[in-house]
Amino acid sequence: MSYEILLFLHVIGATVLLGTGAGIAFFMVVSHRSGEARLVAHVAGIVVLADTVFTATAALLQPVTGYLLAREVGWPLLQGWVAWSLALYVITGLFWLPVVWMQIRMRDLARQAAEEGAPLPAQYHRLYRRWFAFGFPAFAAVLGIVWLMLNKPVV
């Protein structure tokens, strides 16, 4: 596969990760602020689907296209900016995987509250605070990876 095609696929994957991360966070925060269980349940259902279809797919393909790019160009995987990118990718995953579980659980709690005509339960609010806190390091790590990819600093 040519360098240009690999680079295109890798950049698209990074864009998807960054875009879905920002979009998912925006819609979850806005729906949460409404306090309406039915709205939160609906939006969280879409968020879980988007994370499954877009984020997970891109997250699985990024290391593949990144490895192929590094091999094509001759960048060592465990040195310099590539190694830092890989470390940040692991950090992203360590925060993102629990976030996925939290989103599924928040969706289920919101659905249950909506079905019962009840407010969002305390467990939902605890999960939301953790979800919010976990999102910052994950998103910051993705931004760091994009910066490293664009600048390729000598480190």
N, C-alpha and C positions, 0 to 999 in steps of 0.2 A: 504494500500500500504506500502511496506517495506521501512525502512529508506534508504537502499542502492539505491533502485530505485528512490525514491524522490530526494536523493542527486545527483544521476546521471542526472536526468532531470533538476534539478536546475542548476547544473554546465554547462550542455549543453546550457541551456538558457542564462546564463551569458556569455558563450563563443560566442554565436551567437550575442548577443548585442554588445560585445566588438569588435568582428571581423567585423560585418557589419558596425559598426560605423567607424572603421578605414578604411575599404575598400571603403566605400562610400565617405568618405572625400578625400582619395587618388585619386580616379578616378575623382571626381568633380574638385579637384584642378588641376590635370594634364590636363583635357579637357579645363578648363577655361584658363589656361596658353597658350593654343594654339591660343586662340582668334578666332577660327573658329566656327561660329554659327551652322553649320551643325553637327560638332563633339560634341559640347556642347549639342545640342538638343538630339542627339542620346544617349550620356552618361547619361544625366539627365533623360531621359526616363527610362533607365535601373536602375538608382539610385532610382527613385520613385517606380518602380516595386519591387526592392529588399527591400526597406524600408517597403513597404506594406506587402510583403510575409514573410520576415524573421524578421525584426526588430519589426514590430507591433505584430506579433504572439508571439515572445519571450517576448516582453514587457507585453503582456496580461497574459502570463502563469507564469512569474516570481513571481508575488505576490501570485499566487495560490500555486505553489510548495514551496515557502518560508513559507507561512502560515502553510501548511501541515507539513513541516519539523520542524518548531518551535513548533507546537503542539505535534508532535511525540517525540521530545527531551525534551520538557518542558521549552523552552526558552520563557521568557515574551516578548511580541511584543513591548511594549512601554517602555522598559528599555534597557540600555546598548548598545552594538554594534548592536543589531537588530533594535533598535529605530533609531540609527544613520544611518543605512543602509536604513531604510524606508524614513528618511528625505532626504537623498541624492537621493533616487529614485524619490521622488516628485520634487526635483530640476532638475534632469535629464529630467523628463517629461515636466516641465515648459519651458525648453530650446529646447527640441526635437520637441514638437508639432509645434511651430512656424517654426522650420527648415523644417519640412515636407511641410508646406504651401509654404515656400520660394522656396524649390526645385521644387514643382509643378509649381509655377509662373515662375521661371527661365527657366524651361523646355519649357513652353508655349512661353515665350518671345524669346528664342533661336529658337524654331521652326518657329515662325513668321518671324524672321530675316532671317533664312535660306531660307524660301519660297520666300521671297522678294529679296534675294541676297544682303541683307544689313548687316552691322556690328551689333554686339550685342549692344542693346540700353543702354542709360545711366541708365534706370530703372533696367535693368539686373545687371549692375555693382554695383548699390547701394544695391540691394538685395544680391548679392554675398558677399559684405563686411559684411553685417549683418549676413548672413548665416555662414560665416567664424568665426565671433566673437562669435556667439551663440554656435558654435561647441565646443569651448574650455571648457566652464564650464560644458556642458553636458558630454563630454568625461572624464573630470577630475572627475566628480561625479561618473561615472561608474567605473573608476579606484579605487576610494575611496571605493566603495561598494565591489569590488572584494578583495581589501586589507582587509576590515573588515571581509568578509566571510572567508578568509583564516586564519586570525590571531585571530579572535574572542577576541579582547582585553577587558579587564575589564575597563569600562569607567564609 
